[in-house]
Amino acid sequence: MMSAVGAAVGLGNIWKFPYITGEYGGGAFVLVYLITVLLVGFSVMISEMLIGYMGRRDCVANFENLAPRHKSRWKYAGWMGLTGSLVMIYYSVVIGWIFHYITVALTQLPTNVKEAESVFGVMMTQSPGTQIFYHTIAFLITTAVVAKGIKGGIEKMNLILMPALMGILAVMFIYAITLDGFSQAYSYMFTPDWSKLTSEAFVSAVGHAFFTLSLGMGSIMVYSASLPKEGNMVHSSLFVIAGDTIIALVAGLVLFTFLFQYGAEPGKGPGLVFISLPAVFYEMGTIGNLFSVLFFIALAFAGLTSAVSLVEPMVQYLIDKFDMSRLKAAVAMGLFFYLFGIVAIFSQIEGNASYLTWGGKNFFDWADYMTSAVLLPIAGLAMAVFVGFVIEKERIVSVLKPQMGWFFPVWYFSVRYIAPVALVVVMLNLMGVIQF
Ligand code: TRP
């Protein structure tokens, strides 16, 4: 369970959630996001857990074994395990940035936003060496932990880093409450301004709900394959969803409090954490300096516990399918995202734009867009259809009814109709077929 929370709580919560909330204007987006998490996220999470719990193997074998017919076709749905390795192409690079920012926080924070922009810009567009160095560290840690296995590596890491992360956030949260900016941050996040809610915001909310809950690429599935038979999937998923949501909201409140307190802009995009925040930390003086170090350490912890979960499904598959040793499988997957990660780094370096950019997005952006906007929702749809219409209902009833009771029909309805419709609408919107 701690590993599933560790997988869920990641850069998505602390880096992405606050900045997309800022981009879409605050409260209304938060509300849509919370509703999506409950309506779509929860039902798909139970579906993904169920496939792992009933299948007990890697993603591909689970679909193959559980499908009553068309086994050879359904097994392709198991390829969703590959998505995690694609996410890792940029995720590991961002963890690298965070490592770099721990050193920035320890040595010299930028003294104003202009300087902060240049620190970030220089790192991203002019310093392939620095980025590769820290990306290498992220790759080595992730690979070493995955090579040690779920019990020996992943669980141990989560049991240490997750409480540390929560402790750091709690301290910062308590401090934030004492500041005047807190009430402003609170109303920014919880007072909906419907005029700012575009269809793009809705689509992002669904995409982000999947991303932040770690749905749609087999992380939750392979972890559930090791749930004890008497484990309760409803409790587990509510635990993960509550933990993930609370941490995202707390991180958002802390960051927005600091930003408002020092008059910085909330809608700064991906640079929010790397540009606005360091400058604000500088203005806060000694405590800001301390917080900046703690904050980037916490962010690195959040990133690493998610990174291992992104790699694990594919590693599991290689072990099951090709009888590879865990070490070999972990290194093979590691090298995959490591090498493409270097391409992602170069795609953002000044002067390279022309040959690593297609259709207005560079390779780094494509790795993000293809996964969050396309592959995760497709996999979510596949799982909802698989559980809602393909696996025999009696089998599902016998497993879930004792755990769910009266709630079972509500969940089953949502998996069959609400989640798939929401996901299809999102995809059609992304393809430009429908606009609303
Ligand atoms: N949920 C993590 C985050 O918020 C990222 C992540 C880990 C993830 N495992 C995943 C996203 C599986 C999608 C699928 O940063």
Residues whose N, C-alpha, C, O or C-beta is under 5 A from the ligand:
A	BS01	LIG	A7 A8 V9 G10 L11 G12 N13 F210 F211 T212 L213 S214 L215 M217 S219 S306 S309 L310
